[in-house]
Amino acid sequence: MIALQCRECQRQYPTDLSYVCEECFGPLDVVYDYSKLVVKRETFEDRPKNLWRYHELLPIEDKNSIVDLGAGYTPLHRADRLAKRLGLQNLFIKNDTVNPTYSFKDRPASVAVSKARELGLSAVGSPSTGNLASATAAHAARAGLPCYVFIPFDIEPAKVVQASTYGAEIIAINGTYDDANKLASQAGELYNLGIVNGNIRPYYVEGSKTLAFEVCEQLGWIPPDHVIVPTGSGALLCAIRKGFYEFERLGLIKSNEVKISSAQPVGCSPIVDALQQGRTSVTPVERPQTLAKSLAIGDPGDGEFAVKNVRESGGFGEKVNDEELRQAIHLLASTEGIFAEPGGVVSVAVLSKLIDAGRIDPDELVVCYVTGNGLKTPEAISIEGIQPAVVEPKLEVLAQIIRR
Amino acid sequence: MIALQCRECQRQYPTDLSYVCEECFGPLDVVYDYSKLVVKRETFEDRPKNLWRYHELLPIEDKNSIVDLGAGYTPLHRADRLAKRLGLQNLFIKNDTVNPTYSFKDRPASVAVSKARELGLSAVGSPSTGNLASATAAHAARAGLPCYVFIPFDIEPAKVVQASTYGAEIIAINGTYDDANKLASQAGELYNLGIVNGNIRPYYVEGSKTLAFEVCEQLGWIPPDHVIVPTGSGALLCAIRKGFYEFERLGLIKSNEVKISSAQPVGCSPIVDALQQGRTSVTPVERPQTLAKSLAIGDPGDGEFAVKNVRESGGFGEKVNDEELRQAIHLLASTEGIFAEPGGVVSVAVLSKLIDAGRIDPDELVVCYVTGNGLKTPEAISIEGIQPAVVEPKLEVLAQIIRR
């Protein structure tokens, strides 16, 4: 890591707590001196099976700063039964439901809380639609730092219980995620908090790159043809593209022609709408309404950059409604044994829709990122009739149930 | 694997669907010819990071039968902050909350469903207090086999939603786990179902041994001094002891003097009661009543064998009440960032009690097995006051919340 650099005007800054360009107010990104980085495929072989195996490409200087709960290196699951159902040959699920706090957010949170420790901050926090709240809180607990999370009042109860059990102070806002985000940002400044996706954001997003690194390594150092990414703020999608770029730049993969598609829910699809309408600008959604609450970010911070990345990669944007999300949850669980939340499975729902529209070649090697756990949202999954009738413990009742 | 062998009279049987000795009605165990097994520490090094890395010691003949969702090789988490709080030097948490269906039950379920496939069975099932239901259902989904799970009517809602989402048929019994167990066993016979913890039980329990194997390997091939095991049927505890024995027998660890302690909840502690009262026989609990519903097994199948194993190893039995379970959940989450259910964290609660009673030396290397995920039981964790007050998104409200 050599500097922070403005995404718009390229001005460079030291690697401290800056996150916005003083000149043009563009966002800052971490840049590395790739020419000095000597890594080979073998470099990673005997490393721990978590995201820190790629530490040369993560923005932490001192290994003693690392706050690790074991995030990353989650299973890349060959999904033959699902593939057959959808008419594909080579489908994989990247199962990030088994991270330490059960969503992909453990990746950026692990990096950001490590950075907070490295920068000597005495407390951390985050605005969150739910998953980041627990990821931040758990890593803060592991680091022994106080943690403040800012959530919209109406997120799923299990997510609130989880985050507060790690000891975080929960600040439930009478408003949307965007309101929570604004308040967290102000609180960061006033109370000198490290806001993981605010003033620590340049470092934070680097954690999500590892979702590209791992897929390449797990496929035997061959990148997929097409990946489908659940999209809220757009940060994950951009980070994944950067990951593929870096692996190519370092010679770890031969070429990078990965199509990256963005998956959003109807009810909060500002990035997909821009893609489908041929716009470069993203129009915020004022009142997101979707079952996929973890993606209910109306004013996506990396929206326009995400649109650009999808277009450049040759991917698509597609959106699905609540019913399609519920169906995808059941389809993925019943074919592959992976239990996801609506926001985590939107990639699978969109894949199905892209296939129906003839936009996926049956031979393409496709990876769906599945980013959050179904136990976080049982009320979203439990549709009419899922609660079983109670029967007496008598053999004769089974004749109606077991028909074989 | 050479045979199934009666634990009581040592009579041997072929490795098919037998599980009870025809002579003496003793339970059958899998036996291996250790003298023919050539494995070294290096044998396992480049293997996949899941329980199948130990396939020589698992009862599946044909690797093509394996049904793998990535169970096992979960993090062994050095718990320095928790250790300090408790006054220990060397404490580790074996975090089985991050298995594919979020409990340790994925281990035996993966082995049992693999065996069902190897034996050519066309459907599987299990009685369950909740966690095994999902573990069986998910592995059945992965294998494309129909699945029937038998649960007491009053288990936690998230567990029911999860298991049914994998596509399992849920049979909710107006009765206890013991009633569900009996009915499942009869159904297995009548409908030719592979009941993973019934007629496939000898193979099933082998999966749990890997919790001993992994701890040894993760500690650099040195066994811990003391392990604490959440105990329901007793099968897990017995399997863990067998695991340590086998690793010593094969020369993978130098000696096996691991103390094994049993942790149960007040309200269902038949094994701990036998241990504390110096009995060899276990008195069933007719109506279990505990927050730790996953351990509410009143008539434990391996109860007496578990009592024997604890005594022989030099370990203890201890029980904790609901309030101590809730406190342990918060303690583990807020010090180490691990979120567990009551039945999963009973080991940590018991550790605390054993330390208070002076039964643990501060220098002992202790491993607590944490076997199930907190997201499965949010209602058990959510105590008065955990739901935060909703505030307006205004900076001034924070003065009351962020006191720094």
Boltz contact constraints between the chains, C-beta under 6 A:
constraints:
  - contact:
      token1: [A, 49]
      token2: [B, 49]
      max_distance: 6.0
  - contact:
      token1: [A, 69]
      token2: [B, 337]
      max_distance: 6.0
  - contact:
      token1: [A, 70]
      token2: [B, 75]
      max_distance: 6.0
  - contact:
      token1: [A, 75]
      token2: [B, 70]
      max_distance: 6.0
  - contact:
      token1: [A, 98]
      token2: [B, 98]
      max_distance: 6.0
  - contact:
      token1: [A, 138]
      token2: [B, 337]
      max_distance: 6.0
  - contact:
      token1: [A, 141]
      token2: [B, 334]
      max_distance: 6.0
  - contact:
      token1: [A, 141]
      token2: [B, 337]
      max_distance: 6.0
  - contact:
      token1: [A, 142]
      token2: [B, 337]
      max_distance: 6.0
  - contact:
      token1: [A, 153]
      token2: [B, 390]
      max_distance: 6.0
  - contact:
      token1: [A, 158]
      token2: [B, 375]
      max_distance: 6.0
  - contact:
      token1: [A, 158]
      token2: [B, 378]
      max_distance: 6.0
  - contact:
      token1: [A, 161]
      token2: [B, 378]
      max_distance: 6.0
  - contact:
      token1: [A, 161]
      token2: [B, 381]
      max_distance: 6.0
  - contact:
      token1: [A, 161]
      token2: [B, 382]
      max_distance: 6.0
  - contact:
      token1: [A, 162]
      token2: [B, 339]
      max_distance: 6.0
  - contact:
      token1: [A, 164]
      token2: [B, 386]
      max_distance: 6.0
  - contact:
      token1: [A, 165]
      token2: [B, 330]
      max_distance: 6.0
  - contact:
      token1: [A, 165]
      token2: [B, 333]
      max_distance: 6.0
  - contact:
      token1: [A, 165]
      token2: [B, 339]
      max_distance: 6.0
  - contact:
      token1: [A, 165]
      token2: [B, 381]
      max_distance: 6.0
  - contact:
      token1: [A, 166]
      token2: [B, 333]
      max_distance: 6.0
  - contact:
      token1: [A, 166]
      token2: [B, 334]
      max_distance: 6.0
  - contact:
      token1: [A, 167]
      token2: [B, 334]
      max_distance: 6.0
  - contact:
      token1: [A, 170]
      token2: [B, 388]
      max_distance: 6.0
  - contact:
      token1: [A, 171]
      token2: [B, 401]
      max_distance: 6.0
  - contact:
      token1: [A, 172]
      token2: [B, 388]
      max_distance: 6.0
  - contact:
      token1: [A, 172]
      token2: [B, 390]
      max_distance: 6.0
  - contact:
      token1: [A, 173]
      token2: [B, 393]
      max_distance: 6.0
  - contact:
      token1: [A, 174]
      token2: [B, 390]
      max_distance: 6.0
  - contact:
      token1: [A, 174]
      token2: [B, 392]
      max_distance: 6.0
  - contact:
      token1: [A, 175]
      token2: [B, 393]
      max_distance: 6.0
  - contact:
      token1: [A, 179]
      token2: [B, 393]
      max_distance: 6.0
  - contact:
      token1: [A, 183]
      token2: [B, 393]
      max_distance: 6.0
  - contact:
      token1: [A, 186]
      token2: [B, 395]
      max_distance: 6.0
  - contact:
      token1: [A, 187]
      token2: [B, 398]
      max_distance: 6.0
  - contact:
      token1: [A, 191]
      token2: [B, 402]
      max_distance: 6.0
  - contact:
      token1: [A, 191]
      token2: [B, 404]
      max_distance: 6.0
  - contact:
      token1: [A, 330]
      token2: [B, 165]
      max_distance: 6.0
  - contact:
      token1: [A, 333]
      token2: [B, 165]
      max_distance: 6.0
  - contact:
      token1: [A, 333]
      token2: [B, 166]
      max_distance: 6.0
  - contact:
      token1: [A, 334]
      token2: [B, 141]
      max_distance: 6.0
  - contact:
      token1: [A, 334]
      token2: [B, 166]
      max_distance: 6.0
  - contact:
      token1: [A, 334]
      token2: [B, 167]
      max_distance: 6.0
  - contact:
      token1: [A, 337]
      token2: [B, 69]
      max_distance: 6.0
  - contact:
      token1: [A, 337]
      token2: [B, 138]
      max_distance: 6.0
  - contact:
      token1: [A, 337]
      token2: [B, 141]
      max_distance: 6.0
  - contact:
      token1: [A, 337]
      token2: [B, 142]
      max_distance: 6.0
  - contact:
      token1: [A, 339]
      token2: [B, 162]
      max_distance: 6.0
  - contact:
      token1: [A, 339]
      token2: [B, 165]
      max_distance: 6.0
  - contact:
      token1: [A, 375]
      token2: [B, 158]
      max_distance: 6.0
  - contact:
      token1: [A, 375]
      token2: [B, 375]
      max_distance: 6.0
  - contact:
      token1: [A, 378]
      token2: [B, 158]
      max_distance: 6.0
  - contact:
      token1: [A, 378]
      token2: [B, 161]
      max_distance: 6.0
  - contact:
      token1: [A, 381]
      token2: [B, 161]
      max_distance: 6.0
  - contact:
      token1: [A, 381]
      token2: [B, 165]
      max_distance: 6.0
  - contact:
      token1: [A, 382]
      token2: [B, 161]
      max_distance: 6.0
  - contact:
      token1: [A, 386]
      token2: [B, 164]
      max_distance: 6.0
  - contact:
      token1: [A, 388]
      token2: [B, 170]
      max_distance: 6.0
  - contact:
      token1: [A, 388]
      token2: [B, 172]
      max_distance: 6.0
  - contact:
      token1: [A, 390]
      token2: [B, 153]
      max_distance: 6.0
  - contact:
      token1: [A, 390]
      token2: [B, 172]
      max_distance: 6.0
  - contact:
      token1: [A, 390]
      token2: [B, 174]
      max_distance: 6.0
  - contact:
      token1: [A, 392]
      token2: [B, 174]
      max_distance: 6.0
  - contact:
      token1: [A, 393]
      token2: [B, 173]
      max_distance: 6.0
  - contact:
      token1: [A, 393]
      token2: [B, 175]
      max_distance: 6.0
  - contact:
      token1: [A, 393]
      token2: [B, 179]
      max_distance: 6.0
  - contact:
      token1: [A, 393]
      token2: [B, 183]
      max_distance: 6.0
  - contact:
      token1: [A, 395]
      token2: [B, 186]
      max_distance: 6.0
  - contact:
      token1: [A, 398]
      token2: [B, 187]
      max_distance: 6.0
  - contact:
      token1: [A, 401]
      token2: [B, 171]
      max_distance: 6.0
  - contact:
      token1: [A, 402]
      token2: [B, 191]
      max_distance: 6.0
  - contact:
      token1: [A, 404]
      token2: [B, 191]
      max_distance: 6.0
